[in-house]
């Protein structure tokens, strides 16, 4: 079969730079156009999907083999090796294949435990629990504890971790796994991260938590319908599926997601969190489908004939991108939890990856983390940095998050004069 990549020979795709007014009509139009584009390349949708399905099946076989041998599915790398530049080639290969990582000893354990205690002091001094009005969004509100996700952004603990040399070193290491320069364009700077302030999670012993269902976060309908994403995922639809690379940043760093309650204004190479407590692997922890190429399966699946014409396998606006047993059973076979982690370890997963948080009953020990991703400096992240600066100065919730603004009147939040060079660069101040 022909696998032409001549864009002029392929049908053009309809594009929407904002949410279409009539979603069912828009979905039908984009699906018809995508099928026509694939077929114009000389391949059928089923043939292209079969290529992806075969690759996914091979990855699942590798994961099953690791499980059978009693080996960790998740790569685990010591921070000391990242700092020294001595990460072994086989570790790097496993990281690229699995798209997720635990960094052992990212911070000293006592440092992480101290940050955890500092956060408690910070919220108690400012009477957070007396003023807390409940979850600001339905998705994290589903976990069932009160509260589990704290809408706090500007504590000394969080800011010290975000602007630390150790964090910057790991972020640069992770960013460097991506192809950040192609087609004559440098899509991002792997050595400079944009600060993306996020919340904290504190889950006490004895908690019953509903967890979070399997989903991914790179976007919703905009992944099929906007100019930038049509370019980013061009190999899925132009007959060159064998060239699709989930580590290629081309076109991902330019356009934003559709506005909505689940959007992320920044481009993240990896999502991540830093552990503020010890956590056992069976205590309601993060799970992923450790296959970066799975996004190709998710993107192509709605085009198969068993899916209704106005349905994108459940993907819509203002809700997370779902992965379900109805439409994606093969992928969910690979769902794998993190190993045991200690306070000071950090956990990372490729921005496209399906992930979930397992439910837990009567949790043993604390389950505390602060969310810090890798978000390299690029055009998209530079634009969001202006909002981050304003939120930081005023103590507001950043615009990607519910407008709760608990910290505006808290006098002891982290201050502008406490930013170091990394922090200033991350906010676009230098």
N, C-alpha and C positions, 0 to 999 in steps of 0.2 A: 504494500500500500504506500501511496505517496505520503510524505511527511513534510510538506512544504512549510516554510516559515516566512514566505513572502506575504507581508501584511496586506499588500495591495490586491492580492489574489483572493482574499478572504472577505466574506460579508462583514460589513461594519455592525457594531453592536449598539443598541439604544443605551443611553446613559442618563442617569439622574444624579445631580450633585446634591440633592436634598430628598427627603422622603416623598415618594410619589403620592399624589392625592388618592388615587384608586389603586391600592396595593394588588388586589387580585388581577386586575388588567395588566399592571406593570409586570407582575410575575409571569403571567402567560406570555407576554411579549419577549421578556428577556430569555425565557427558556426556549422559545421557538428560535430566537436569534442565535443562541449558543449552540443549539443542535445543528442549525444550518451552517454555522462557522466550522464546527467539527467535521461535518460531512463534506464540506467544500475542500477540506484538506485531503480527502480520499479515505477517511476512516469513519467508522460508525461510532456512535456514543458507546455502544456496548463493547466495541473493540478497545477503545481508549480506557474505559473503566476496567476492563479485564487486565490491562497492563498494571494499573494501580493495585487492583485486588491481588494479583500475583505477588507484587512487591510487599504488600502488607502481610500476606500469608507467610512469606519468608521471614519477615521480622518477628512475627508471632512464634514461628518455629524456633528462632534463636532464643526468644524470651523463655519459652517452655523448656528448652534445653538447659538454660541457666538454672531455672527453678529445679529441674530434675537433679542437677549436679549439686544443688544446695548453695549456689553462688548468688550474690546480690544482683538483682536486675538493675537497680539504680547504681550508676557509677559513684564512687566515693573517692575524693581526692583531698589530701591534707593541704591546709593553707600554706604550710611551710614549703611545700613543693611548688605551689603557685608563686610564692614570693621569691623563691630561689631560681625559678625557671627550670625546674627539674621534673616536671610532669612527664611521665613515661608515654611513649608513642602509643602503646596499646590502651592506655587510659584515655588519651585524646580521641582515639578511634572509637572507643566505646561511648564516650560523651557525645560525639557527633552522631552515632547511630541511635542513641537513646534520647538525646535531647533534654536530659535532666541530670541533676548533680546534687550531691551533698558535699559541702566543703567542711571538713572536720577542723575544728579549732580555728574557725575564721576569727573569732574573738576569744580572749581568755574567758574561761567559764565564770570566774569571779566578776569580771567586767560585765558580762551579760546579766548575771544575777543582781548585780548592783543597779544596772539600768532598770530591771524589772521593779526593784524596790523603789527606785526614784520615781517611776511612773505612778506607782500607788500613792506615794507622798504628794506628787503633783496634783492628781485628781482629788485626793481627799482634802488638801489644803484649800482647793478652790471649790469645794462642795459640789463636785460634779454629780454625785449620786442623788443629791437633793434636787438638782435641776434637770436631771435626765428625763426625757419625755418619751423614750422608746426608740426603736430602730428607725433610722431615717430612710431606709429603702426596703422594699419587700423582699428582695433576694436574700440579703444577710439577715433580715428579720426572721427568716424561716428556720434559723438554727435552733431557736427555742429557749436560749438562756437569756438572762436579763441583768446587765447586757453581756454579750460575748464580744461583739465588735465595738470598740470604743472609738467614737468619732473625734479623736484627739490627734493633732498633727505637729504641734510646735513645742513639745517637751524638750528639755535638754537631752534626755536619753536618746530620743529619735534623731535629733539634729546632730548629736555627737557621732552616732553611728553612720548617718548619711554622709557626713563630710570627712570621715576618717580616712587615713591613707590605706588602711586594710580593706575598707569597702571599695575604694577607688581602684585598688589593684585587682580585686576579684572582678569587678565590673569590666575593666579593660580586658582581662583575660577572656571573659565570656563574649564580649563584643568582638574580639579578634577571631572568634570561630566563624563569624559571618563573612560573606563576600561583601565588603562595604564599598568597593570601587569596581564599576563595570560600565560598559558602553560609554566610556569617556567621562563618567560622572563619579564624584566621590559622594556617596549617599549619606554617609555619616562619618564622624570622627571617633574612632574606637578608643582613643586615649582620653576623651573628655565626656563625662556623663552629665546629662541634664537632671537636676534634682526633681524627682517625682514624689511629692509627699503623699503618703497613704496612712492608713489607720493602724491600730494595734488590736490584737485579740488577747483576751485574758479569760481562760476557761478554768474554773476552780475544781478541785477534787470533788467527786460526787455528782458532777454535772451529768444530766441527761440532755444530749444534743442531737438534733435531727440531721446534722451534717448538711452538705450541699451536693446536689445532684450533678451528674456528669455534664460538662459543658466546656466551651472554650470562649476566649475573650477577644479575638482580633477584630471583630466587627459583627455585623448582622447582614442585612440585605445589601448593604453597601459593598460587601465583598464581591458581589456579582454585578452591581449596577453603577459603580462610579468609575470614571476614567482611569484613576490611578490603580485601583485594584484590578481592573480588567487588564492592565499592563503587567502588574505584579504577578498575576496568575495566567499570563498569556499562553504558557506552554500547555496548560490544561485544555485549551480550547482551539489551538491553531494547528493541531496535528503533530506537535513535537513533544508529546508527553514525556518521552525519555529524557528530555533536557530539563524537566522541572527540578528545581533545587530549593528546598525549604530554607536553605541558609543564604539565599541570595536576597539582599536588601533592595534590589532595584525597584523603584517606584513606590516602595512602602513608606518612605520618609517624607512624602510630599503632601498628599491629600489627607484630610481628617476623616473620621468616621461620621456617619449620620448623627446629628444631635439626638440625644435621648438619655434615658435614665441609666443605661448600662454602657455608655460610651467611654472610651479612653482617648483623650486628646493627644496623648504622647505615643510615639513609637517605642516599644520595649523589645529589645532582643530577647530578654528573659524576664519572666515574672519571678519574684523571689520573696523569701522572708528569712529573718534571723531569729533563732530560737532564744527565748528568754527563760526557758525552763527545760528540764529533761523531759523527754516524751518517748514512750514506748510505741512500737510500730502498730500495736493493736488498740490504741486508745484514741480513736476518732481522728486519725491523721490524714494528711494529704495523699491522694492516689492520682496517678496519671496513666494515660495510655502512652508509653514511652516510645513513640514512633513519630518523629517529626513529619514524615511524608503523609501522615493520616489526613492532613488538610486537603490533599488532592482527592481522597475518597469522599470527604465531607462535601467538597465543592461539586463533584461530578454526580454524586448520588441522586440529587433531585431531578436530574435529566433522564433517568431511566423510566421506562414506560409504566411501571407499577405505582409511580407517585402521581397523585392528582395534579392537574395542570396549574392550579392556583396555589400549590403547596410547595414549599422549599424544605421539606422534611422537618417542618415545625419551626423553621427560622423566621422571625419577624422582628419588627422594631420594638424597642423598649423592653426587650427580654433578652437574656443571655442566649448565645448560640447553643442549642441543646444537642447532646449526643444520646441516642436512645436505642433500646433493644429492638424497637420496631423497625428502625431504618438502618442502624449501624451495629448489628450484633457481632460481626466479625471484629470490629475495632474493640468493643468492650471485653472481648476475650482476654485482651492484654492488660486490662486495668490492674495496676500494681502500686502498692503502698510504699512509702518511704521506710527505710530501716529505722531502728532506734536512733534518736538524736539526743545530744547533750546541749545544755545552755551554752551558747556561743557558736554552735554550728549554724551554717546557713544552708538553705534549700532553694534550688533554682529549677525552672522548667521553661523550655522554648515557648515563645509567645503564642504559637499556634496550637499548643498541645491541649488535648482533652484532659480535664482534671476534675476532681471531686474531693469532698471531705467526707470521710466515713462517719456514720452515726456512732454514738457511744452511749452506753448506759452506766451510770455510777462510775464515771471516769476516775481512774487511779492517778493521782498526781496532778500537777498543774499542766495546762496546755497553752503557753503564752508565747506570742510571736509579735514582731513588728515587721510590717510589709515594706520591703525596700527592693525595687526592681533594678534591672540594668536598662537605662534609657539613654543611649548615646546622643551626643549633640548633633542635631540635624535641623533642617528647615522647620519641620513640623514641631520638634521639641523646643526650638528657639521661640516659636510663636507662643507655645504654652507657658514658657518661662515668664512671660510678662504677667500672666495671671498668678503664677506661683509667687512672684515678688510681691504683688499687691496683697495676696492672702497672707503671706508671711508678715508683712509690716503691720497689717491690721488685725492679725490673729484670727482670720476667717477660715472657713472650710474652703479648700480649693474647688474650682468650678466643676471638676469632674465628679464631685461628691455632693450628697444632700446638703442643703443650706441650713446647717445646724449652728455653726458659729459659736460654740461653747466658749472658746478661748479668747474672744475679743476683749473681755474685761479682766483677764487673768494677767496680773502684773508680772508674774515670775516666769512667763514663757521665754523661750530662747530669743535673744535679741540680735539686732543687726550688727552691733559691734563685736559679737561673738563668732561671726562667720570667719573661717579661715580662707585661704586662697581657693581650696577645692570647693567650699561652700559658695563662695562668691561666683566662681566660674559656673557652677551648677545652676545658679539663678540668673546667669547672664549679666552679672554686675561688672565683670572684667572682660 
